[in-house]
Amino acid sequence: MRLDFDRPPADPVPVMQAWLEEAISRKDVPNPNAMTLCTVRPDGAPAARIVLLKDLSHEGAVFFTNRASAKGRELAGCPRAALVLHWDHLGRQVRIEGSVSQTSDAVSDAYFASRHPVSRLGARASEQSRPCSNRAQLMAALEAARAQCEDPDDPPRPAHWGGYCVALDAVELWQEGEHRLHDRLRYEHTPKGWAVQRLFP
Ligand SMILES: Cc1cc2nc3c(=O)[nH]c(=O)nc-3n(C[C@H](O)[C@H](O)[C@H](O)COP(=O)(O)O)c2cc1C
């Protein structure tokens, strides 16, 4: 979708969805749904890592993780996050900022059930973000998780694993331009709807 930055659409969400779909449909874009997730530590320091975007709608941007991980603990302390998607092949960046809520058990269950059984066992076994002595310890934890499961081909979602939804309080659409004369639109969600501003690159 070619966007006319001088005539911004009233709603940025269909554009974000179209850009994501375009990135997914192009076979040369690796991990088109990978995004940087930035959280805030208790001392105010930022922390960033990549997670996978699994749903994008007016409700927000959804990813799944171990809620007992460092990021989960950070989100419990400060339920706000910033996300960045970057599609180099398309010269596009999307930024999202917003408050964070946990997805429902039903949503978390449905996504967990869609994962490969070994990935599900891995999610049960991994004490994400905790010290791990060596690969053998990880593999032993995997085998222990397998032994604990009634049906290792259908491991249930552990209570500490689930989704988060980052609300679209503010979003930015960025398109690369020649000689670094890029186009930017920043949208802020207000009680009256979206307020949009073009920004200097
Ligand atoms: C391409 C890619 C995709 C990833 N997707 C996820 C994901 O969806 N969920 C997740 O918990 N970690 C994912 N990770 C691992 C995270 O980057 C990170 O290492 C892990 O979540 C622990 O982060 P934390 O210690 O800050 O909580 C991904 C890493 C990469 C490189």
PDBQT file of the ligand as one rigid body, heavy atoms in Angstrom, charges set to zero:
ROOT
HETATM    1  C1  LIG A 301      13.255 -13.558  15.842  1.00  0.00    +0.000 C 
HETATM    2  C2  LIG A 301      13.011 -13.734  17.324  1.00  0.00    +0.000 A 
HETATM    3  C3  LIG A 301      11.724 -13.967  17.769  1.00  0.00    +0.000 A 
HETATM    4  C4  LIG A 301      11.471 -14.117  19.138  1.00  0.00    +0.000 A 
HETATM    5  N1  LIG A 301      10.172 -14.271  19.550  1.00  0.00    +0.000 NA
HETATM    6  C5  LIG A 301       9.896 -14.345  20.875  1.00  0.00    +0.000 A 
HETATM    7  C6  LIG A 301       8.546 -14.384  21.322  1.00  0.00    +0.000 A 
HETATM    8  O1  LIG A 301       7.573 -14.295  20.543  1.00  0.00    +0.000 OA
HETATM    9  N2  LIG A 301       8.337 -14.509  22.668  1.00  0.00    +0.000 N 
HETATM   10  C7  LIG A 301       9.373 -14.580  23.563  1.00  0.00    +0.000 A 
HETATM   11  O2  LIG A 301       9.116 -14.714  24.750  1.00  0.00    +0.000 OA
HETATM   12  N3  LIG A 301      10.659 -14.493  23.164  1.00  0.00    +0.000 NA
HETATM   13  C8  LIG A 301      10.949 -14.385  21.838  1.00  0.00    +0.000 A 
HETATM   14  N4  LIG A 301      12.254 -14.279  21.418  1.00  0.00    +0.000 N 
HETATM   15  C9  LIG A 301      13.325 -14.306  22.437  1.00  0.00    +0.000 C 
HETATM   16  C10 LIG A 301      13.427 -12.920  23.086  1.00  0.00    +0.000 C 
HETATM   17  O3  LIG A 301      14.112 -12.023  22.220  1.00  0.00    +0.000 OA
HETATM   18  C11 LIG A 301      14.136 -12.937  24.458  1.00  0.00    +0.000 C 
HETATM   19  O4  LIG A 301      15.418 -13.524  24.337  1.00  0.00    +0.000 OA
HETATM   20  C12 LIG A 301      13.360 -13.723  25.508  1.00  0.00    +0.000 C 
HETATM   21  O5  LIG A 301      11.969 -13.486  25.404  1.00  0.00    +0.000 OA
HETATM   22  C13 LIG A 301      13.821 -13.352  26.914  1.00  0.00    +0.000 C 
HETATM   23  O6  LIG A 301      13.666 -11.964  27.122  1.00  0.00    +0.000 OA
HETATM   24  P1  LIG A 301      13.647 -11.313  28.585  1.00  0.00    +0.000 P 
HETATM   25  O7  LIG A 301      14.722 -12.006  29.376  1.00  0.00    +0.000 OA
HETATM   26  O8  LIG A 301      13.927  -9.873  28.373  1.00  0.00    +0.000 OA
HETATM   27  O9  LIG A 301      12.279 -11.560  29.176  1.00  0.00    +0.000 OA
HETATM   28  C14 LIG A 301      12.539 -14.080  20.072  1.00  0.00    +0.000 A 
HETATM   29  C15 LIG A 301      13.833 -13.828  19.613  1.00  0.00    +0.000 A 
HETATM   30  C16 LIG A 301      14.058 -13.645  18.265  1.00  0.00    +0.000 A 
HETATM   31  C17 LIG A 301      15.466 -13.330  17.809  1.00  0.00    +0.000 C 
ENDROOT
TORSDOF 0
